[in-house]
Amino acid sequence: MFKSLVLYLKNADPLIQMSAVAIVLTLIGIVVALTYYKKWGWLWREWITTVDHKKIGIMYLICALLMLFRGGVDALLMRTQLAFPGMNFLDAQHYNEIFTTHGTIMILFVAMPMLFAMMNIAVPLQIGARDVAFPFLNAVSFWLFFFGALLFNLSFVLGGSPDAGWVSYPPLAELSHSPGPGINYYVLSLQISGIGSIATGINFIVTILKMRAPGMTLMRMPLFTWSVLASCIVIIFAFPALTVALALLGLDRIAGTHFFTMLHGGNPMMYVNLFWIWGHPEVYIAILPVYGIFSEIVSTFSKKYIFGYKSMVISLMLISVIGYFVWVHHFFTMGAGPGVNSFFAVASMAVGIPTGVKVFNWLFTMFRGRIRLTLPMLWTLAFIPCFAIGGATGVMLAAAPGDYQFHNSYVVIAHFHQTLIGGAVFGLLAGMYYWWPKMFGFKLNETLGKWAFWFFNIGFYVCFMPQYALGLMGMTRRVYTYPAATGWGTLNFVSTIGAYLMGIGFLFIVVQVLYSIRYGERDMTGDPWDGRTLEWSLPSPVPYYNFAQIPTVNGRDAWWEMKQQRKEYSLSSTKELKPIHMPNNSSLPFFMGLAFFVAGFGLVFNQFMIATVGLIGVVVCMLWRSLEKDTGHWISVDEIKQMEAS
């Protein structure tokens, strides 16, 4: 196996060879820095073994930003190849690998971890909880995601990346058409990270339903918490379909079964249905929490209660239900017949109604409000026209007769980038800016952030608006070159300029973070935005036990109500402090994730001895946890007073 890996690197594209060298040098640099500054113990105690939801959220965020860089570089490579007719910057195989990894990374290793970051950072604080319901499981979820992402990215330099598109349809993804290890990387990395996603969904449903502070009824919960609940409900029903689809494809490739090979009685359309039963609800998994983020931001920076709270809650839950009945619009052309197509077309259009309700509620909240144009609010305002265009083009694609013309064209590419970038990414960046002071204790520099905002937004429209026209001119997705006679050259060149402008915007975000670490405005109050929900009642950064005393909630926007009644929550409260019980850190989640990684790596290359060692490691970790007597630890009243005073 190792000889074949060395041979692969020796014959690989120069870009891959340079990337391998850069990865090795980066790893050496990290090891040297940790050793020189004697930070190995700190890294192990404070981060690798932590079960604190806030630190887990920060680790999710760091991973998501790193993956955003990787996925963004993939996008720039593709756009460079398409900038002019007849380009030879990438060959066909390398282009196939890059658009496959780009899509997979952006959806599963950027949107999902960034979403989980916001959930971990904000939800327990918003509901007045000390942690999530299952802190150990939360750590397991993170390390499964981390090692799943690591396994997927390893494909870039060891053995070859997947090349059958981010959907990996059979028969293209079967051994007969993709004999290398690339699709195995895809199947196993997504399986490993998917287990973590399902566990996160279960964890946060239990947390929200069972761990709210006294007085916080369901209809007093912040809308972000409601949106996370809706998203987690979708997760626990949608992700098992992906798990089954990937398991069957993995068996076809590794065990020689024929679930999706037509010549042996299989049916590839079964995979397509299973994939999209997960795939389109996945869009709502990513976008529902974004609606909650925007609701918090609009209310805070308009200094008003959210307009139509109950209708917002109902619309969130409606989307989580209707979202299960739209998946066939991804393949109207398969020939299911007018009855089936009509049902899914109507459902796909209907899901736009509750979405429209939220947009109007945000606009009515801003109406006559005292609006502050901070960075979170700018990203929120940018979302509204962008998502309106994405929604309108979505209705176009939902009309089955029209979809026969648009299918597999660049109209589809432009549409889903309009919704996933203009929706999910804009919203998650808004959430990052909004909760950044709560995570780290300082605000990000506004000037650099506005440069990033305008470069990214202008670049976004310059990049994707021409792609609608290209699709209508007949350009299909996944083509790696085209002749000049098609007339696509000018618009592709404009689109490439837009992609590079977005890249510059991302670099401004990086500079903004690095600059603000040293020079950013420190949050000395815990409430830099004059917030409305309970997380802003706490110091920044938040103590690891969250609340010295669990607050009692008497209404919606609990912290705003307390401030208005001059009943700020503090140690001067008449309540008596009591010792706090907290969970212990544990190294088992890390080792369990590592064992899954070893098992997955072995299966990628059909090295069953290595896979067996990894699976034994997983079982040992589970047995160890089952037999372990972990009763947590108590924080004394004196410790609490010292921490609160500091």
N, C-alpha and C positions, 0 to 999 in steps of 0.2 A: 504493500500500500504506500509506504513512504517513498519508495523509489519512483512510483508513478506520480506522486505529488511533486517531487523534485523535478521530474521530467516535464510536468505541466508548467511549472514556474519557468523552467528553462526555455520553453517554446511559447510562453505567453506573450500577449501584446505588451509593448513597452509601458503603456499606462498601468497595466496590472503589476508589472515588475517594479515600477517606481512606487506604486502604492504599497507593495509588500515591504520595500525598503523603508518607506516613511512610517509604516506601522511598527516595524521592529525598532527603529530609532526612537519613536514616541514611547514605546514600552520601556526601552532602556532609560530614557529620560525620566519617566515617572518613577521607576525603581530607584534610580540614583537620587532623585529629589527626596523621596520618602526616607531613604536611608540617611542622606546627609542631614536632613532636618529632624531625624529620629521620630518620624510620624507613623511608623507601622503600628505601634500599640494604640495610638489615638485613632487611626483608621479602623482598626479591628473593634475597639470598644465602642466608639461613638457612632459608627456607620454600618460596618459589615454585619455586626451582631444585633443591631438595634431592632426593636419592635415598636418604636415611637412613630405614630402615624405621620407626624410632621416631617421627621427626617426621611421616612420612606417616600413621602410626597416630593421632597426636594431631590431625592435620588431619581425618582421617575422623571422629574423636570429636567435634570441634567442629561439623562439618557435621551430624552425626547429632543432636546436641542442639538445634541451630537448627531442623532439620527436625521434631524432636519438638515444639518450640514451635508451629511452623506447623500440623502435623497435629493437635495438641491444641486449638488455637484453632478449627480446623474442627469438631472433635468437640463443643466447647462451643456453637458456633453451631447445630449440628444438635440438640443436646439442649435448647437454649433454645427452638427452634422447636417441639419435641415436648412441652414441659413441660405445656402445657394444650391442651384440644381447640380446634380452629378458630383457632389462632394464625396471624398474618400477619407475623411477624418476618422471615421469608424467603419469597420467592415460589417457585413450583415449580421454575423454571429455575435459580435461584440454589442452591436446595437440592440439585438434581441435580448441579450442578457441585461443591458442597462435599463431598457424600458420595463422589463419584468421586475428587477430589483427596485426601481424607482417607485412603481405603484405599490408594491408590497410594503416597502419601508414607510412610505408616506401614510398609508392607511393603518397598518398594524403596529408599526414601530415609531411613529411620530404622533398621530392623532390619539391613539389609545393610551400611551403612557402619559401624554400631556393632560388628557382627560382624567386619568387616575391621579395625576399629581394634584390637580385642582380639587378633586374629590377628597383626597387624603388631607390636604392642607386645610380645607374650609369646613367640610360637613360636620365632623365631631365638634368643632368650635361653635358652629352655628346652632347646634341643637343642645349645647351645654353639657357635652359628654367629656369624660377624661380620656377616652381613646375609642377605637372602633370595638365592635363586639368581640372579635377574635384577632387580637394583635399578632399572635404567632402565625395564623393563617395569612394575615396581611403581609408579613415578611416573606412567607413562602411564595405568595403571589408575585411579589416584586422580583425575587431571585429567579423564579421560573421565567418571567418576562425577560430579565437581564440575560440569562443564559440562552434562551430562545433567540433573542436578538443577536447575541454573540455567535451562535452557531450559524445563523443566516448570513451574517457579514463575513464569516470565515470563508464562505463559498467564493468570495471575490478573489482570494489569493490561493486557495487550496482546492483544486479539482474542477473548478468552473461553476459559475453562477447558474441559477435556473433561467430558462430561456423560452418558456411557453406562455409568457404573459402573466400578470399578477393573478389571473383567474385559473391558469394552468388547466385548461380543458383537455380531457382525453378526446381523441387518440394522440394528440400532439404531446401530451404529458406522459404517455405510456412508454415503456421500455423500447418498443419498436421504433418510435420516432425521437425519443430523447434518452439515449442509452447511458449517458454520463451520470455523475452524482448530483448534478444541479437540482433536478426536481426532488430528489431525496432530501437535500438541504431544505427546500421549500416546505415539503410535507412535514418533516420532523420538527423544524424550528417553529412552525405555526402551531403544531400540536402542543409543544411544550409551553409556549407563551399562552396558548388558548386555554390550557388548564388553569393557569394563573388568572386569566380574565374571568372565567366562570366563578372561581373562588372569590374574586373581588366583588362580583355581582351579588353573590350570596351574602358576603360579609356586610356590605353596605345596606342591603335590604334589612337585615336583622338590626344593624346599628340604628337605622332611621326609625324603624318601627318599635324598638324596645329600649332605646337608651336616651330618649329625649328628656330634657330637664322638666321638673315639676311645673305644670301649668302650660307646657308647650303642646297643645293639641295639634292634630294634623293640620287643621286650618289656621294655625298660627305659625306653621313652619315657614322659613324663608323660601322663596321660589327657587333658589339654586338647589336647596335640599330636595324640594319636590321634583325638580328636573333630574336630579341624580337618581331618585327613586324610580322614576319612569324609565330612565336609561338602564338601570340595573334589572328591571323586570324584562326588558328586551334582551339583555345579555343572557339571562339564564334560560331563555327559550330559544334564542337564535344561535348562540355559540355551539350547542350540542349538534346542530345540523352540520356545521363546518367540521366539527370533530369526527362525525360519522363519514362525511365525504372524504376527508383526508385519510382517515383510517382505511377506507376501502381502496383508495388510490395507492396508499402505501403498501397494502397487501398485494395489489396487482403488480407493483414494481419489485417488491422484496420477496414475497412468498409465492409469486407465480399464479395468483388467482386471476379471474377474468370478469370482474364485476362490470368493467366498462369497455371490454373488447368485443365488438359486434360479431366477429368471426367465431367466437366461442360462446355466444349466447348472452353476452353482456350488453349494456345499453349506456352509451356516453351521455345521453340526455338525462339519465338519472343523476349523474354527477352535476350537470349544469343546474338542475332544479335544486339539489341539495345545497350547492354553493350559493345560489342566489336567495334561497330561503334564509340563509345567514347574511348574504352580501348586501341586500338592500336594507334590512333592519339595521345592519352595521352603520349605515349612513345616519340613521336616527339615534343609534347609540352614541355617535360622535356629536350630533348636532343638538340633541335635547339638553345636555348640560350647558351648552353654549347659550341656549335661550335663557336658562337660569342665570348665567353670568351676566348677560345683557340686562336682565330684569333688576339684578342687584345694582349694577352700575348706573342705569337710567334713574332709578329711584334715589340713589345716593347723590348723584351729581345734578339732579333736578330739585333736590330737597323736597320731595313729595312722596307720599305713599303711592305704590304702584297702582295705576288705574286698572280696575277690573280684575282684582286678585282671583276671585273664584273662577272667572272665565279663563284666566291663565292656567289655573290648576286643571280645569276640565280639558282644555285644549292640549296640555302636555300629555295627559293620560289617554286622550283620544288618539294622538299621534302614535303612542306606544302600542295601541291596538291595531289601528288601520295599517300601520307600517308592516304588519305581517301579511297583508293581502295585496301586495303590489309587485312581488318579485318577478312575475312573468313579463312585465314590460321590458325586461332586459333581453328577451328573445321572442318578441312577437312573431318574428320571421320563421320560427321553427315549424309553423303550420298546425297549431293547436286548434284552429277553427275560430269562426267569428264569435261564438258564444263565450269561450274562455277568454279570448282577447278583449271582448267588450267588458266583461266583468273586471278584469285587471286594469283596463284603461280607465274605467269609472273610478275605481278605488285609487288609482294613481293621481287622478285629478282631485278627488275628494280630500286627500291628505293635505292639499294646499289650503283648505278652508281654515282649520285650526291654526295653521302657520300664519295666515293673514290676520287672524284675531290678535295674535301676539304683537305683530308689527303695529297694528293700530293702537293697541294698548300702550306700547312704548311711546308712540307719537302723542297720545293723549296725556301720558304722564309728563312728557316734556312741555306740553302746552301750558304757558304761563308759569313755568317753573323757573327757578333761579339756576340756570344751567352754567356749569363750570366746564370749560373745554380742556380737561386734563387728558393725558394719554389714554387711559381706559375709555373715556367718553369719545375721543376721536375715533378709536377703532370701532366703537359701537355705532357711531354715526356712519362710518364708512361701510359697515355691514349692510345697512338697510337698503340703499339703492343696488348694491352688488347682489344681494340675495334676491331682491325683487326681479332682477334680470334672470338670475339662475332659476327662480321659480317659474317665470314665464316660459323659458325655454324647456323647463321640465314638463309643463303642460303640453307644449308642442310634441315632445317625445312620447308623452302618454297617449296621444291620439294614434291608435294602431295603424291606420292607413298612412299617416305622415311618417311614422317610425320606419315603415318599409323603405322610405327614401333616405331617412337620416341614419339608419342603422350602420354601425361601423365606420361612420364618417367623422371628420373633425368637428362636426357640430356636437357630437357626443362628448368628445374630448373637452371642448370649450365649456359645455354645460356642466360636467361634473367637477371641473376645476373651479368654475364660477361658484358652485355650491360648497365644495369641500374646502377651498382656500378662502373664498369670500365669506363662507359661513363658519366652518369649524376652526380654521387657522386664525382668522381675524378675531373670533371670539375667545379662543384660547390665549392668544397674545394679550387681548384686553384683560382676561382673568389673571394672567401672569403679572401685568403691570399693577393691577388692582390689589392683589394679595402679596406682591413682592415685599412691601414694608413689614407685613406681618410675618413673613418667612425669615427675613434677614435683618430687619431692624433699620433699614435705610431705603429711601426712595431712589428710583432710577432717574438719571438726569433727563429733564424734560426737553432741553434743546436738542440733544443727540437723538432722543426718542422721536422728536418731530421730523428730523431729517430722515430717520429710518421709516417713519410712517409715510411720508410723501414719496420717497423713492419706491417703497414697496407697492403703494397704491397706484401710482402712475404707471409703474412697470407692469403691474397686474393687468390693467386695461390695455396697455400697449401690446402685451403678450397674447391675451386671450380673445380680445374682440376680433382681430383678423382671422382667428381660427374658425369662427362661425362662417365667415365668408369663404374660407378655404374649403370647409365641409360642403357648402352649397355649390362650390365649383367642382366638387367631385373628389377631393383629396381624402383618401381613406386612412384610418389609423394604422399604426405599426409599419408604415412604409419607411425604409431607411434612406432612400434616394428617389429622385424624380427627374425627368427630362425638362429642359427649359421650355419645350413646346407646350407644356401644360399651363403655363402662365401663373404658376404658383410661387415663383421665386420672390417677387417683391413683398408679398404679404408674409411669407416665411421669414424673410430678412427682418421685417418690422417686428414680427413676433419674437425673434431671437433677441433683438435689442431690448424688448420688454423684459425678457427673462433675465438678462444681465442687470437691468435696473433693479429687479427684485433681489438679485444676488447682492448688489451694493447695499440695498436696504437691510438685508440680513447682516452684512458686515458692520453696518452702523449699530445694530442691536448688540453685536459682540463688543464693539468699542464702548458702547453705552454701559454695558454691564461692568467691563473692566475699569472704566473711568469711575463709575459710581461706587465700586468697592472701596476706593480710597477717598473720593471726594463727594460722594452722594450725601444728600441731606439726611441726617440721622433722625429717626422717629423717636422722640422722647416722650410722647404722650400715649402711644398705643392706638391712637385714633387719628391718623394723619388726614383722612378724607372726611372727617365728621360723619362716620358711618352709622348704620342703622341696625345692624344685626350683632349678635353676641360676640363674634370674634374680635370686634373692635373695642370690647370692654377689657381686653387683656393687654398686658405689656407686649412689646415687640423687641426681640423674638419672644414667643410664648414659652413659659416654663413647661417642662416636660409633663407635668401633671395637669396642665391646662388651667383649671379653675381651683383656686384655694378653697372656695366654697361653691357648690353647685347653685347657680342662680334660680330664682323662682320667676317664671314668665307670666305676665299679666295681660299680654296683648301681642298683636303682630308688630314686627319691627321692635323687638324687645329692648334693645340698647337705646334706640331713639326715644322710646317711651320713658325709660329710666332717666335719661338726660333731661327730657322736658319736665319731668316731675322732680328734678334735682335729687334723685335717689341713686347716684352713681354707685355702682357695685364695687366695694373695696373692703379692706380689712377693718374699716371702722364700722362695718355692719354689726347689727346686734346679734347676729348669729355667732355661736361659739365655734372656733376652729377645731377640727378633729383630724386625727391621723388619716392619711390617704393611702389606700391600697393600690399598687401599680404592678404590672407584669414585669417579669425579669427579662433581660436580654437573652438571646439564644443564638448559638452558632449553627443549630440544626437546619434552619431555612437555607442558609448559604450552602451547606454541604448537600442538602437535598437537591437544590438547583444544580450544583456541580455534578451530582450523580446522574441527573436527567441529561445534562450536557454530554457526559461521557457515553451514556447509552445511545443518545441521538447520533453522536459522531460515529460510533461503531456501526449503527444501522445504515448511515449514509453510504458507507463504503462496503456494506455487507460483511463487516468484520464482527461476527456474532460473538466471539469471545470477549471483545471489548464491550459490546452491547450488554452481554450478560453481567460483566463486572459492574457496569453502570446501574443496571436494574437491581442487582443485589444491593448496591449502595442505597438505592431508593427505598427498598424494603427494610434495610437495617435502620435507616433514619426514621421511618414510620414506626417500627417496633420500639426504637429508643424513645421516641416521643410518647408512645402509648404507655410505656413502663415508667417514664420519668415522673417524679413527684415534684412538680413545679407549682408552688403555692404563691409565687410572687413575693413582693416585699412591701413594707410599710414605710411611709415618710412621716417622721415625727412632726408634731406641732412646731417645735423649735426650728426645725429645718425649713418648714413652710414659711415661718415668719422671717427667717434670714433671707430666703430667696425673694420673697415679696418686697422686703425692704431694699434689696440690692437692685 
